[in-house]
Amino acid sequence: MKDSLMDVVCCPLDKADLELDADERNETEVLSGTLTCTECGETYPIEDGIPNLLPPDMRDEAAA
């Protein structure tokens, strides 16, 4: 996920800003970490450079 994406992504539940916590990055992208909503506190994983912005209940269904 490119850092510039932070200008356009928001929490899918309440449309609030997201805070980035990068665990791993290369020269141009965040490879893993989390995005946390500044309002509701919900977290969204970033895996292999792809943010998963599905609401929590939909993420659980997709994993099953």
N, CA, C and O atoms as a Maestro MAE file, in Angstrom:
{
 s_m_m2io_version
 :::
 2.0.0
}

f_m_ct {
 s_m_title
 :::
 protein
 m_atom[256] {
  # First column is atom index #
  i_m_mmod_type
  r_m_x_coord
  r_m_y_coord
  r_m_z_coord
  i_m_residue_number
  s_m_chain_name
  s_m_pdb_residue_name
  s_m_pdb_atom_name
  i_m_atomic_number
  :::
  1 25 0.849 -1.165 0.000 1 A "MET " " N  " 7
  2 3 0.000 0.000 0.000 1 A "MET " " CA " 6
  3 2 0.895 1.228 0.000 1 A "MET " " C  " 6
  4 15 1.769 1.360 0.856 1 A "MET " " O  " 8
  5 25 0.691 2.094 -0.919 2 A "LYS " " N  " 7
  6 3 1.465 3.328 -0.981 2 A "LYS " " CA " 6
  7 2 0.988 4.301 0.097 2 A "LYS " " C  " 6
  8 15 -0.207 4.379 0.385 2 A "LYS " " O  " 8
  9 25 1.926 5.042 0.691 3 A "ASP " " N  " 7
  10 3 1.579 6.014 1.732 3 A "ASP " " CA " 6
  11 2 0.567 7.044 1.242 3 A "ASP " " C  " 6
  12 15 -0.249 7.528 2.026 3 A "ASP " " O  " 8
  13 25 0.611 7.382 -0.038 4 A "SER " " N  " 7
  14 3 -0.306 8.388 -0.583 4 A "SER " " CA " 6
  15 2 -1.769 7.940 -0.508 4 A "SER " " C  " 6
  16 15 -2.671 8.774 -0.566 4 A "SER " " O  " 8
  17 25 -2.008 6.647 -0.381 5 A "LEU " " N  " 7
  18 3 -3.367 6.133 -0.259 5 A "LEU " " CA " 6
  19 2 -4.035 6.615 1.032 5 A "LEU " " C  " 6
  20 15 -5.263 6.660 1.114 5 A "LEU " " O  " 8
  21 25 -3.234 6.974 2.040 6 A "MET " " N  " 7
  22 3 -3.785 7.447 3.308 6 A "MET " " CA " 6
  23 2 -4.620 8.720 3.120 6 A "MET " " C  " 6
  24 15 -5.464 9.034 3.960 6 A "MET " " O  " 8
  25 25 -4.392 9.448 2.032 7 A "ASP " " N  " 7
  26 3 -5.159 10.670 1.765 7 A "ASP " " CA " 6
  27 2 -6.586 10.372 1.341 7 A "ASP " " C  " 6
  28 15 -7.451 11.243 1.431 7 A "ASP " " O  " 8
  29 25 -6.849 9.141 0.874 8 A "VAL " " N  " 7
  30 3 -8.174 8.843 0.339 8 A "VAL " " CA " 6
  31 2 -8.931 7.732 1.077 8 A "VAL " " C  " 6
  32 15 -10.150 7.636 0.933 8 A "VAL " " O  " 8
  33 25 -8.254 6.903 1.854 9 A "VAL " " N  " 7
  34 3 -8.963 5.816 2.541 9 A "VAL " " CA " 6
  35 2 -9.591 6.337 3.831 9 A "VAL " " C  " 6
  36 15 -9.084 7.265 4.463 9 A "VAL " " O  " 8
  37 25 -10.710 5.712 4.203 10 A "CYS " " N  " 7
  38 3 -11.376 6.041 5.452 10 A "CYS " " CA " 6
  39 2 -12.026 4.768 5.988 10 A "CYS " " C  " 6
  40 15 -12.119 3.763 5.283 10 A "CYS " " O  " 8
  41 25 -12.467 4.822 7.220 11 A "CYS " " N  " 7
  42 3 -13.125 3.677 7.847 11 A "CYS " " CA " 6
  43 2 -14.435 3.382 7.104 11 A "CYS " " C  " 6
  44 15 -15.249 4.286 6.920 11 A "CYS " " O  " 8
  45 25 -14.648 2.141 6.680 12 A "PRO " " N  " 7
  46 3 -15.888 1.819 5.970 12 A "PRO " " CA " 6
  47 2 -17.129 1.854 6.870 12 A "PRO " " C  " 6
  48 15 -18.255 1.898 6.373 12 A "PRO " " O  " 8
  49 25 -16.925 1.835 8.176 13 A "LEU " " N  " 7
  50 3 -18.071 1.839 9.090 13 A "LEU " " CA " 6
  51 2 -18.586 3.242 9.374 13 A "LEU " " C  " 6
  52 15 -19.793 3.479 9.332 13 A "LEU " " O  " 8
  53 25 -17.675 4.182 9.664 14 A "ASP " " N  " 7
  54 3 -18.128 5.523 10.041 14 A "ASP " " CA " 6
  55 2 -17.465 6.654 9.249 14 A "ASP " " C  " 6
  56 15 -17.670 7.830 9.548 14 A "ASP " " O  " 8
  57 25 -16.677 6.292 8.248 15 A "LYS " " N  " 7
  58 3 -16.034 7.257 7.338 15 A "LYS " " CA " 6
  59 2 -15.015 8.162 8.034 15 A "LYS " " C  " 6
  60 15 -14.664 9.211 7.494 15 A "LYS " " O  " 8
  61 25 -14.536 7.782 9.213 16 A "ALA " " N  " 7
  62 3 -13.521 8.562 9.926 16 A "ALA " " CA " 6
  63 2 -12.132 8.255 9.366 16 A "ALA " " C  " 6
  64 15 -11.951 7.302 8.608 16 A "ALA " " O  " 8
  65 25 -11.162 9.073 9.749 17 A "ASP " " N  " 7
  66 3 -9.789 8.870 9.304 17 A "ASP " " CA " 6
  67 2 -9.208 7.585 9.884 17 A "ASP " " C  " 6
  68 15 -9.631 7.103 10.934 17 A "ASP " " O  " 8
  69 25 -8.223 7.046 9.166 18 A "LEU " " N  " 7
  70 3 -7.514 5.855 9.613 18 A "LEU " " CA " 6
  71 2 -6.073 6.221 9.950 18 A "LEU " " C  " 6
  72 15 -5.462 7.068 9.299 18 A "LEU " " O  " 8
  73 25 -5.545 5.565 10.981 19 A "GLU " " N  " 7
  74 3 -4.167 5.779 11.402 19 A "GLU " " CA " 6
  75 2 -3.343 4.567 10.994 19 A "GLU " " C  " 6
  76 15 -3.740 3.429 11.243 19 A "GLU " " O  " 8
  77 25 -2.211 4.805 10.377 20 A "LEU " " N  " 7
  78 3 -1.354 3.735 9.865 20 A "LEU " " CA " 6
  79 2 -0.335 3.312 10.911 20 A "LEU " " C  " 6
  80 15 0.327 4.148 11.525 20 A "LEU " " O  " 8
  81 25 -0.216 1.997 11.107 21 A "ASP " " N  " 7
  82 3 0.838 1.411 11.927 21 A "ASP " " CA " 6
  83 2 1.530 0.365 11.060 21 A "ASP " " C  " 6
  84 15 1.040 -0.755 10.919 21 A "ASP " " O  " 8
  85 25 2.668 0.736 10.481 22 A "ALA " " N  " 7
  86 3 3.376 -0.138 9.535 22 A "ALA " " CA " 6
  87 2 4.324 -1.065 10.274 22 A "ALA " " C  " 6
  88 15 5.174 -0.611 11.041 22 A "ALA " " O  " 8
  89 25 4.178 -2.371 10.043 23 A "ASP " " N  " 7
  90 3 5.091 -3.360 10.601 23 A "ASP " " CA " 6
  91 2 6.270 -3.596 9.665 23 A "ASP " " C  " 6
  92 15 7.404 -3.771 10.111 23 A "ASP " " O  " 8
  93 25 5.993 -3.599 8.371 24 A "GLU " " N  " 7
  94 3 7.028 -3.867 7.373 24 A "GLU " " CA " 6
  95 2 6.790 -2.979 6.166 24 A "GLU " " C  " 6
  96 15 5.657 -2.826 5.709 24 A "GLU " " O  " 8
  97 25 7.866 -2.396 5.651 25 A "ARG " " N  " 7
  98 3 7.751 -1.567 4.449 25 A "ARG " " CA " 6
  99 2 9.018 -1.692 3.625 25 A "ARG " " C  " 6
  100 15 10.078 -2.052 4.135 25 A "ARG " " O  " 8
  101 25 8.888 -1.388 2.331 26 A "ASN " " N  " 7
  102 3 10.059 -1.299 1.475 26 A "ASN " " CA " 6
  103 2 10.231 0.163 1.096 26 A "ASN " " C  " 6
  104 15 9.680 1.033 1.770 26 A "ASN " " O  " 8
  105 25 10.970 0.456 0.051 27 A "GLU " " N  " 7
  106 3 11.259 1.842 -0.316 27 A "GLU " " CA " 6
  107 2 10.016 2.639 -0.668 27 A "GLU " " C  " 6
  108 15 9.970 3.846 -0.432 27 A "GLU " " O  " 8
  109 25 9.014 1.990 -1.224 28 A "THR " " N  " 7
  110 3 7.857 2.729 -1.742 28 A "THR " " CA " 6
  111 2 6.516 2.368 -1.113 28 A "THR " " C  " 6
  112 15 5.549 3.112 -1.275 28 A "THR " " O  " 8
  113 25 6.431 1.240 -0.395 29 A "GLU " " N  " 7
  114 3 5.124 0.781 0.067 29 A "GLU " " CA " 6
  115 2 5.161 0.190 1.474 29 A "GLU " " C  " 6
  116 15 6.202 -0.255 1.957 29 A "GLU " " O  " 8
  117 25 3.992 0.200 2.115 30 A "VAL " " N  " 7
  118 3 3.781 -0.535 3.358 30 A "VAL " " CA " 6
  119 2 3.388 -1.952 2.960 30 A "VAL " " C  " 6
  120 15 2.413 -2.146 2.233 30 A "VAL " " O  " 8
  121 25 4.137 -2.940 3.431 31 A "LEU " " N  " 7
  122 3 3.868 -4.334 3.077 31 A "LEU " " CA " 6
  123 2 2.957 -5.019 4.081 31 A "LEU " " C  " 6
  124 15 2.134 -5.853 3.703 31 A "LEU " " O  " 8
  125 25 3.096 -4.675 5.362 32 A "SER " " N  " 7
  126 3 2.209 -5.249 6.375 32 A "SER " " CA " 6
  127 2 2.050 -4.266 7.523 32 A "SER " " C  " 6
  128 15 2.909 -3.419 7.768 32 A "SER " " O  " 8
  129 25 0.932 -4.402 8.214 33 A "GLY " " N  " 7
  130 3 0.631 -3.527 9.336 33 A "GLY " " CA " 6
  131 2 -0.865 -3.459 9.542 33 A "GLY " " C  " 6
  132 15 -1.605 -4.365 9.161 33 A "GLY " " O  " 8
  133 25 -1.297 -2.369 10.149 34 A "THR " " N  " 7
  134 3 -2.722 -2.190 10.412 34 A "THR " " CA " 6
  135 2 -3.131 -0.741 10.173 34 A "THR " " C  " 6
  136 15 -2.327 0.185 10.276 34 A "THR " " O  " 8
  137 25 -4.390 -0.585 9.854 35 A "LEU " " N  " 7
  138 3 -5.034 0.723 9.789 35 A "LEU " " CA " 6
  139 2 -6.061 0.737 10.914 35 A "LEU " " C  " 6
  140 15 -6.860 -0.192 11.030 35 A "LEU " " O  " 8
  141 25 -6.051 1.776 11.745 36 A "THR " " N  " 7
  142 3 -6.960 1.855 12.881 36 A "THR " " CA " 6
  143 2 -7.821 3.102 12.754 36 A "THR " " C  " 6
  144 15 -7.319 4.198 12.508 36 A "THR " " O  " 8
  145 25 -9.121 2.918 12.925 37 A "CYS " " N  " 7
  146 3 -10.059 4.032 12.858 37 A "CYS " " CA " 6
  147 2 -9.864 4.946 14.066 37 A "CYS " " C  " 6
  148 15 -9.778 4.477 15.200 37 A "CYS " " O  " 8
  149 25 -9.796 6.260 13.812 38 A "THR " " N  " 7
  150 3 -9.600 7.224 14.890 38 A "THR " " CA " 6
  151 2 -10.876 7.444 15.702 38 A "THR " " C  " 6
  152 15 -10.816 8.014 16.792 38 A "THR " " O  " 8
  153 25 -12.025 7.003 15.194 39 A "GLU " " N  " 7
  154 3 -13.293 7.180 15.912 39 A "GLU " " CA " 6
  155 2 -13.747 5.909 16.623 39 A "GLU " " C  " 6
  156 15 -13.895 5.899 17.845 39 A "GLU " " O  " 8
  157 25 -13.972 4.830 15.857 40 A "CYS " " N  " 7
  158 3 -14.541 3.610 16.458 40 A "CYS " " CA " 6
  159 2 -13.476 2.639 16.954 40 A "CYS " " C  " 6
  160 15 -13.790 1.727 17.718 40 A "CYS " " O  " 8
  161 25 -12.213 2.816 16.532 41 A "GLY " " N  " 7
  162 3 -11.132 1.953 17.003 41 A "GLY " " CA " 6
  163 2 -11.005 0.627 16.266 41 A "GLY " " C  " 6
  164 15 -10.147 -0.184 16.611 41 A "GLY " " O  " 8
  165 25 -11.837 0.391 15.261 42 A "GLU " " N  " 7
  166 3 -11.751 -0.861 14.495 42 A "GLU " " CA " 6
  167 2 -10.414 -0.895 13.745 42 A "GLU " " C  " 6
  168 15 -9.935 0.132 13.265 42 A "GLU " " O  " 8
  169 25 -9.823 -2.089 13.653 43 A "THR " " N  " 7
  170 3 -8.551 -2.226 12.945 43 A "THR " " CA " 6
  171 2 -8.749 -3.029 11.669 43 A "THR " " C  " 6
  172 15 -9.586 -3.928 11.599 43 A "THR " " O  " 8
  173 25 -7.958 -2.682 10.667 44 A "TYR " " N  " 7
  174 3 -7.995 -3.328 9.361 44 A "TYR " " CA " 6
  175 2 -6.577 -3.745 9.002 44 A "TYR " " C  " 6
  176 15 -5.664 -2.919 9.035 44 A "TYR " " O  " 8
  177 25 -6.379 -5.011 8.662 45 A "PRO " " N  " 7
  178 3 -5.019 -5.492 8.379 45 A "PRO " " CA " 6
  179 2 -4.520 -5.069 7.003 45 A "PRO " " C  " 6
  180 15 -5.300 -4.872 6.071 45 A "PRO " " O  " 8
  181 25 -3.203 -4.936 6.903 46 A "ILE " " N  " 7
  182 3 -2.529 -4.765 5.612 46 A "ILE " " CA " 6
  183 2 -1.643 -5.989 5.453 46 A "ILE " " C  " 6
  184 15 -0.735 -6.206 6.255 46 A "ILE " " O  " 8
  185 25 -1.898 -6.792 4.425 47 A "GLU " " N  " 7
  186 3 -1.128 -8.010 4.174 47 A "GLU " " CA " 6
  187 2 -0.648 -8.006 2.742 47 A "GLU " " C  " 6
  188 15 -1.437 -7.779 1.825 47 A "GLU " " O  " 8
  189 25 0.618 -8.252 2.537 48 A "ASP " " N  " 7
  190 3 1.224 -8.255 1.195 48 A "ASP " " CA " 6
  191 2 0.956 -6.947 0.455 48 A "ASP " " C  " 6
  192 15 0.779 -6.940 -0.763 48 A "ASP " " O  " 8
  193 25 0.927 -5.839 1.200 49 A "GLY " " N  " 7
  194 3 0.734 -4.536 0.591 49 A "GLY " " CA " 6
  195 2 -0.701 -4.183 0.274 49 A "GLY " " C  " 6
  196 15 -0.958 -3.136 -0.319 49 A "GLY " " O  " 8
  197 25 -1.652 -5.039 0.657 50 A "ILE " " N  " 7
  198 3 -3.068 -4.818 0.330 50 A "ILE " " CA " 6
  199 2 -3.874 -4.584 1.611 50 A "ILE " " C  " 6
  200 15 -3.945 -5.472 2.461 50 A "ILE " " O  " 8
  201 25 -4.486 -3.394 1.762 51 A "PRO " " N  " 7
  202 3 -5.327 -3.160 2.931 51 A "PRO " " CA " 6
  203 2 -6.672 -3.877 2.783 51 A "PRO " " C  " 6
  204 15 -7.316 -3.784 1.738 51 A "PRO " " O  " 8
  205 25 -7.090 -4.584 3.821 52 A "ASN " " N  " 7
  206 3 -8.386 -5.273 3.819 52 A "ASN " " CA " 6
  207 2 -9.365 -4.378 4.560 52 A "ASN " " C  " 6
  208 15 -9.402 -4.372 5.791 52 A "ASN " " O  " 8
  209 25 -10.158 -3.622 3.809 53 A "LEU " " N  " 7
  210 3 -11.089 -2.675 4.407 53 A "LEU " " CA " 6
  211 2 -12.507 -3.217 4.500 53 A "LEU " " C  " 6
  212 15 -13.464 -2.449 4.594 53 A "LEU " " O  " 8
  213 25 -12.643 -4.534 4.475 54 A "LEU " " N  " 7
  214 3 -13.960 -5.123 4.702 54 A "LEU " " CA " 6
  215 2 -14.356 -4.919 6.157 54 A "LEU " " C  " 6
  216 15 -13.501 -5.013 7.038 54 A "LEU " " O  " 8
  217 25 -15.629 -4.643 6.435 55 A "PRO " " N  " 7
  218 3 -16.083 -4.578 7.821 55 A "PRO " " CA " 6
  219 2 -15.807 -5.921 8.517 55 A "PRO " " C  " 6
  220 15 -15.752 -6.959 7.858 55 A "PRO " " O  " 8
  221 25 -15.635 -5.902 9.833 56 A "PRO " " N  " 7
  222 3 -15.232 -7.108 10.570 56 A "PRO " " CA " 6
  223 2 -16.095 -8.334 10.307 56 A "PRO " " C  " 6
  224 15 -15.563 -9.435 10.166 56 A "PRO " " O  " 8
  225 25 -17.417 -8.170 10.235 57 A "ASP " " N  " 7
  226 3 -18.286 -9.330 10.024 57 A "ASP " " CA " 6
  227 2 -18.074 -9.927 8.620 57 A "ASP " " C  " 6
  228 15 -18.173 -11.142 8.451 57 A "ASP " " O  " 8
  229 25 -17.791 -9.107 7.643 58 A "MET " " N  " 7
  230 3 -17.550 -9.607 6.293 58 A "MET " " CA " 6
  231 2 -16.175 -10.278 6.199 58 A "MET " " C  " 6
  232 15 -16.009 -11.238 5.446 58 A "MET " " O  " 8
  233 25 -15.187 -9.781 6.956 59 A "ARG " " N  " 7
  234 3 -13.868 -10.418 6.980 59 A "ARG " " CA " 6
  235 2 -13.972 -11.819 7.552 59 A "ARG " " C  " 6
  236 15 -13.327 -12.743 7.055 59 A "ARG " " O  " 8
  237 25 -14.780 -11.986 8.594 60 A "ASP " " N  " 7
  238 3 -14.961 -13.303 9.215 60 A "ASP " " CA " 6
  239 2 -15.597 -14.278 8.240 60 A "ASP " " C  " 6
  240 15 -15.197 -15.440 8.173 60 A "ASP " " O  " 8
  241 25 -16.588 -13.813 7.479 61 A "GLU " " N  " 7
  242 3 -17.255 -14.660 6.484 61 A "GLU " " CA " 6
  243 2 -16.277 -15.055 5.371 61 A "GLU " " C  " 6
  244 15 -16.283 -16.202 4.926 61 A "GLU " " O  " 8
  245 25 -15.454 -14.133 4.927 62 A "ALA " " N  " 7
  246 3 -14.506 -14.387 3.842 62 A "ALA " " CA " 6
  247 2 -13.444 -15.382 4.268 62 A "ALA " " C  " 6
  248 15 -12.956 -16.146 3.435 62 A "ALA " " O  " 8
  249 25 -13.070 -15.396 5.547 63 A "ALA " " N  " 7
  250 3 -12.043 -16.302 6.046 63 A "ALA " " CA " 6
  251 2 -12.571 -17.717 6.205 63 A "ALA " " C  " 6
  252 15 -11.794 -18.671 6.191 63 A "ALA " " O  " 8
  253 25 -13.874 -17.866 6.355 64 A "ALA " " N  " 7
  254 3 -14.466 -19.197 6.587 64 A "ALA " " CA " 6
  255 2 -14.600 -19.982 5.316 64 A "ALA " " C  " 6
  256 15 -15.077 -21.116 5.338 64 A "ALA " " O  " 8
  :::
 }
 m_bond[255] {
  # First column is bond index #
  i_m_from
  i_m_to
  i_m_order
  :::
  1 1 2 1
  2 2 3 1
  3 3 4 2
  4 3 5 1
  5 5 6 1
  6 6 7 1
  7 7 8 2
  8 7 9 1
  9 9 10 1
  10 10 11 1
  11 11 12 2
  12 11 13 1
  13 13 14 1
  14 14 15 1
  15 15 16 2
  16 15 17 1
  17 17 18 1
  18 18 19 1
  19 19 20 2
  20 19 21 1
  21 21 22 1
  22 22 23 1
  23 23 24 2
  24 23 25 1
  25 25 26 1
  26 26 27 1
  27 27 28 2
  28 27 29 1
  29 29 30 1
  30 30 31 1
  31 31 32 2
  32 31 33 1
  33 33 34 1
  34 34 35 1
  35 35 36 2
  36 35 37 1
  37 37 38 1
  38 38 39 1
  39 39 40 2
  40 39 41 1
  41 41 42 1
  42 42 43 1
  43 43 44 2
  44 43 45 1
  45 45 46 1
  46 46 47 1
  47 47 48 2
  48 47 49 1
  49 49 50 1
  50 50 51 1
  51 51 52 2
  52 51 53 1
  53 53 54 1
  54 54 55 1
  55 55 56 2
  56 55 57 1
  57 57 58 1
  58 58 59 1
  59 59 60 2
  60 59 61 1
  61 61 62 1
  62 62 63 1
  63 63 64 2
  64 63 65 1
  65 65 66 1
  66 66 67 1
  67 67 68 2
  68 67 69 1
  69 69 70 1
  70 70 71 1
  71 71 72 2
  72 71 73 1
  73 73 74 1
  74 74 75 1
  75 75 76 2
  76 75 77 1
  77 77 78 1
  78 78 79 1
  79 79 80 2
  80 79 81 1
  81 81 82 1
  82 82 83 1
  83 83 84 2
  84 83 85 1
  85 85 86 1
  86 86 87 1
  87 87 88 2
  88 87 89 1
  89 89 90 1
  90 90 91 1
  91 91 92 2
  92 91 93 1
  93 93 94 1
  94 94 95 1
  95 95 96 2
  96 95 97 1
  97 97 98 1
  98 98 99 1
  99 99 100 2
  100 99 101 1
  101 101 102 1
  102 102 103 1
  103 103 104 2
  104 103 105 1
  105 105 106 1
  106 106 107 1
  107 107 108 2
  108 107 109 1
  109 109 110 1
  110 110 111 1
  111 111 112 2
  112 111 113 1
  113 113 114 1
  114 114 115 1
  115 115 116 2
  116 115 117 1
  117 117 118 1
  118 118 119 1
  119 119 120 2
  120 119 121 1
  121 121 122 1
  122 122 123 1
  123 123 124 2
  124 123 125 1
  125 125 126 1
  126 126 127 1
  127 127 128 2
  128 127 129 1
  129 129 130 1
  130 130 131 1
  131 131 132 2
  132 131 133 1
  133 133 134 1
  134 134 135 1
  135 135 136 2
  136 135 137 1
  137 137 138 1
  138 138 139 1
  139 139 140 2
  140 139 141 1
  141 141 142 1
  142 142 143 1
  143 143 144 2
  144 143 145 1
  145 145 146 1
  146 146 147 1
  147 147 148 2
  148 147 149 1
  149 149 150 1
  150 150 151 1
  151 151 152 2
  152 151 153 1
  153 153 154 1
  154 154 155 1
  155 155 156 2
  156 155 157 1
  157 157 158 1
  158 158 159 1
  159 159 160 2
  160 159 161 1
  161 161 162 1
  162 162 163 1
  163 163 164 2
  164 163 165 1
  165 165 166 1
  166 166 167 1
  167 167 168 2
  168 167 169 1
  169 169 170 1
  170 170 171 1
  171 171 172 2
  172 171 173 1
  173 173 174 1
  174 174 175 1
  175 175 176 2
  176 175 177 1
  177 177 178 1
  178 178 179 1
  179 179 180 2
  180 179 181 1
  181 181 182 1
  182 182 183 1
  183 183 184 2
  184 183 185 1
  185 185 186 1
  186 186 187 1
  187 187 188 2
  188 187 189 1
  189 189 190 1
  190 190 191 1
  191 191 192 2
  192 191 193 1
  193 193 194 1
  194 194 195 1
  195 195 196 2
  196 195 197 1
  197 197 198 1
  198 198 199 1
  199 199 200 2
  200 199 201 1
  201 201 202 1
  202 202 203 1
  203 203 204 2
  204 203 205 1
  205 205 206 1
  206 206 207 1
  207 207 208 2
  208 207 209 1
  209 209 210 1
  210 210 211 1
  211 211 212 2
  212 211 213 1
  213 213 214 1
  214 214 215 1
  215 215 216 2
  216 215 217 1
  217 217 218 1
  218 218 219 1
  219 219 220 2
  220 219 221 1
  221 221 222 1
  222 222 223 1
  223 223 224 2
  224 223 225 1
  225 225 226 1
  226 226 227 1
  227 227 228 2
  228 227 229 1
  229 229 230 1
  230 230 231 1
  231 231 232 2
  232 231 233 1
  233 233 234 1
  234 234 235 1
  235 235 236 2
  236 235 237 1
  237 237 238 1
  238 238 239 1
  239 239 240 2
  240 239 241 1
  241 241 242 1
  242 242 243 1
  243 243 244 2
  244 243 245 1
  245 245 246 1
  246 246 247 1
  247 247 248 2
  248 247 249 1
  249 249 250 1
  250 250 251 1
  251 251 252 2
  252 251 253 1
  253 253 254 1
  254 254 255 1
  255 255 256 2
  :::
 }
}
